[in-house]
Amino acid sequence: MTTLWLIRHSAPTAAFLRESRCYGVFDVPLDYSHFSETAARLRRLLPPTSALIASPRDRCQKLARAIRTIDAAPFITDARIAEMDFGRWENVRWGDVPRTELDAWAADFWGYRAHGGESVFGFVTRVKAALVDAITRQPSDETVWVTHQGVIRSVRALTGEGGLKRLAEVAGIGFGETIELRLDESLVHPIESSWREVAQQFA
């Protein structure tokens, strides 16, 4: 069994959050007071011998650097645990995304990518590949991911009761918060059968 710690990056600024913008690959401005508090708490909480893996997004890279002490092993960057790429919706207020585009996404939740970014299917597929590697290939049996809400919800759907057909219902976690999962490969749901079930919900 592998212990996987999932950490959501620290909070953006209150001003940015008030604007309710879409962001995935966009590098958001950080609230550095919350960042410092989060990093200090995680340094105390996390096992020092764990393998630390971070999304390439700036908000995750900064937190990983702050968590990892100078004398510890360096962390690894893995693009597969980056947030979903929303294409031309990035850094656009959700209220300014055309209603027709949001309706088209709702009609094809799994496959839509007319915004020029990723489909949910492509996103979850890469997250699953990283998850299986974390369970089967990491030298440590304790792995920490510094990542994003979408990735965390995907992992919980991939390993939880109901599988990916419940992806839209899976609860997220707050900024800087952590969840701990005990996993082996047998607990990861097959993505193809889940895809058919998800697609039927939005047909």
NORWO-V620403 format. One record per run of one state. SS is the DSSP state (a for helix, b for strand, c for the rest). FROM is the first residue (numbers start at 0). TO is the last residue. If there is no record, write none. Layout:
SS/FROM/TO, SS/FROM/TO
//
This chain:
c/0/0, b/1/7, c/8/10, b/11/11, c/12/12, a/13/17, c/18/19, b/20/20, c/21/28, b/29/29, c/30/30, a/31/44, c/45/49, b/50/53, c/54/56, a/57/66, c/67/74, b/75/76, c/77/77, a/78/80, c/81/85, a/86/88, c/89/91, b/92/92, a/93/95, c/96/97, a/98/106, c/107/118, a/119/135, c/136/140, b/141/146, c/147/147, a/148/158, c/159/161, a/162/168, c/169/176, b/177/182, c/183/183, a/184/186, c/187/189, a/190/200, c/201/202
//
